[in-house]
């Protein structure tokens, strides 16, 4: 396979626009003549990689937006004879997300030590801020495409980059690719209905039921609703809250500490399969009267402090707030990040995860997070309640 032209865009404004002047580019179908340049560049990048093998990488715990975007990336790549494998690393822990994967029969592979990255020509990333793998890989494949809706961080190499901060979900970007190309979805095809349903669910969940949607998200919804399976959409969107998640929410209620419009809650030790209860607790506590920002954290699986932030504040940007609060690891990877109304962080405990005194370990973790947060927002909380591991 011929080498692609070396491109190092770092923002959507610097997207590569390839043309037939490149020797290894084949002219695309006539249906592209009206397509915006960024979409032409996306499909021409796939054309350049025709016949290759790609790993579509989902970082973090797979959620509806990342799962749907990966499905769409794989669907579009097949038209260029690109063999695609969706790879994820963290468990699919949220019941709704497990239901999504099962109901839509999404074929994905979880990382195991036996995977050989040398078997693949490219990596493609969806719904993440940076194209780095969560594990150390010697000489990883180059990045083919990078599509995301979070804040631009830049400083990486990719053949194609499409980052749109004025977009509520990465799924909306893929819906636009589908709508304005010869590979648009069609009625009466089961695979197309599954992709439309997944993308619609991704848009809805990442925009809080379209309450935080941008114009592109509404356009995506209007396009996708023609093809989706409404019964499937209702099925994957109505999963009940488990008893263990209710317990996490109760611990958050009992331990909340409030300073002005900021609420902080530690929920103690949480099992890996229940970690999404942390995010659900942050969503729930944001509804507390007078609260504009909620942050909830706990120790997950005994070895990492995992937290979620939700905000309606006009002055708190989750991405910059969490990055400034927790910093980065020695390799420069930030422990936290996010977008305009939500964010998350994961901080490994390192040597301290060997501590057998759970009460002491939680006390240290909680005090550290409490002190960092309240120092940043200015002073101690107005309301505090004791917290238990």
Steps between C-alpha positions, in 0.01 A plus 500: 500500500638841405596745771249773572613862480637609839243725667513641848179698555418597856173683458197469278613814322812316385325200352681342205318535173640241265460514127557289192837666468627247753612191314340258748158662507214364293227741397188453709149445365310790351280518811782679678506801270275700736651370824682740734876479484543330836275214389682466170825483696360230730397272214813569298702397804309172507559462128872541559483216751299267276561134573664562838413386854403747771436485872222737600593596854255580780677647802345495845185309579298468177198730498220547243680775308831315469334168416277652232786702350716189481217313327466780243876513441503125432195521274648776283844335487355184347429690178875542463577131570643595839478217751401653835508379860347705780730480801412610852699478822277568801195297594157585360367566847184704457186280463368723223822462303501123543141500374606711201776258401277197546188639332690632197735201484807725493813302425783634713819355644630574847875540534694195607874448520496275195395774258776582252486864390744411225217318323333834427597778263321785679328617814186714484370685806145612577358712782824566689728800542833342410610213272711318757443145613431434870775235496861516394554375144837499330474650152118521477331531158451857370171679558274497196201705619420691817141622550386668822289777653704587810740789541798512264827405668718465189855378484443167326535342159204367302417459133161664558364702792146628554452661842188712550446671832168640372358149492326314782593149390750327274205298371367819339819538297468144367133561420615794287756281322225250422245754385730681258664204330407222258501266803191649661276269699198345330161380613428131550859390570548353847864608533411857406218506757742382771756767410236775493362384834844492659590846368168648614552353847854642500372846411224491761718381787787742436264798468282410799201413286580787254470757781865596433493432127669719240366560148699206359343270760147599396591448135639157587180410683285606206706286265527191723135479602411391146688172542506409868319215674275671755436181695874442541554863596240474775649172620856626540391834648281367783733292715417503869739624768650204686473459875878545534489826306222620730731417791779712345254788456393468863864514615544812291197662662626414848853628443444813292697816584380831357679829442280760338369337182765223497420156642767238568426142608720200569332161472772275637591170337313405183523175307619517139162385369328780692735785406236668281310558822751781566395687186133431568541638852661817359202538263257448786669741743513774237123524554553605863346841561750782450771276352666588170790253513524152652811284531484140623793265551584161643767231500419252223629145504729593789766655278377827346316813609223544245285813483239684296415869476175650375430871469248759388735782600593767250838547670628142538646325198532130597795435270727779623373470859588130534830527314611789720376326814666159455780562252659224291704183537875487420417428134294819478159331494248698702315318776179684415320677218160562348280724294268794558269345762661180624835341569675217678828402659693183587801506732686173565583437865832341409682351796216599734263247348687238706367654818277249678344758732210610280381760747842666517544486122162661438567765764824603327345498151193695613696764691735551207216551251300715743797727570589537131144583397410741780834677477436555130145627540595705805460392860324231693151374430190667638345160570679177584390157605718209613603253235555127539690260273 
